Amino acid sequence: MIVIVCPRCARRHKVNRDRIPTRAKTIIARCKACGNKFPVDFASLKSREDAGADAAPASKKRQTGARKICVSISKGGVGKTTTAVNLSAGLALANYRVLLVDTDTQGQSAYILGKKPQAGLTELLTGELGPDETIISARKNLWLLGGGKSLAGVKRIIDKKSFGAEWTLAESLKNIENKYDFIIIDTSPGWDQLTVNVLFYATEILIPVALEVMPLHGLAQFMKSLGSIQKYRQDISLKYIVPTFMDTRVRAPQQIFITLKKLYKDYICKPIRYNESLSEAPSFGKTIFEFAPGCSGAVDYRELVRKVAMDDTLLR
């Protein structure tokens, strides 16, 4: 068997070498996942096979411990969950081991991924079930610890703790975090005890900001609250601000983006352009890389994956 990797979506395809003409030097392959057609140098693949090498990219070198990234802002409707899911999926496509943790009572991460977990973060935090029973496989290299309505009760339990309430999440995840390269945590749009738990666990913050006036207000509120957390926990820091819903046909979003760049030039990322496919994909239980891998939204999220992973060669 020979493994061919699509250069557009990074999907691996196993091909029986006997089905390829022996005299062929170059073949045209078609990715079943995204429909992309691309040339493949069969001679090169054969030499790699003879040497015992896989034609797919080598697995990423494991980091020392997981990078823990919180995706959060004190405002809903900014593409926060969409960003958390697609960033996680993109990192997984790039051969990183990723755990996506949903701390929102809406539980939309599972919906976007087309999954219906029977248990999740609630059961893990309360100790009713362990990691093996609450963490499910969502895609290759991507695992999900789902949220949902039951988290409302967990918040009340955390609030009633006499001391150490802010470390509840960290204590539940500390024994499994070394299994992953990235732990991406999606939070609720409000500010509550569970969000505080996330900020006492994560070490990096990624803030999606819709290019509108009200989300900018939400960003300002979140930054004030973050300052309060950093007085007690200096390990966490803002790393990325991701502008979302960039509509190049309208002047206002571009002006807001210019303002953001002036205020947060050290953290600003390439904007995620407005794209209908980003809103349609969840209805099919697919990530943007599966639903419309060639659209502008997929292109922009691939760029975000490269920036977060600090590797410009990924998903090319």
Order of alpha helices (4+ residues) and beta strands (2+ residues): beta-beta-beta-beta-alpha-beta-alpha-beta-alpha-alpha-alpha-beta-beta-alpha-alpha-beta-alpha-beta-alpha-beta-alpha-alpha-alpha-alpha
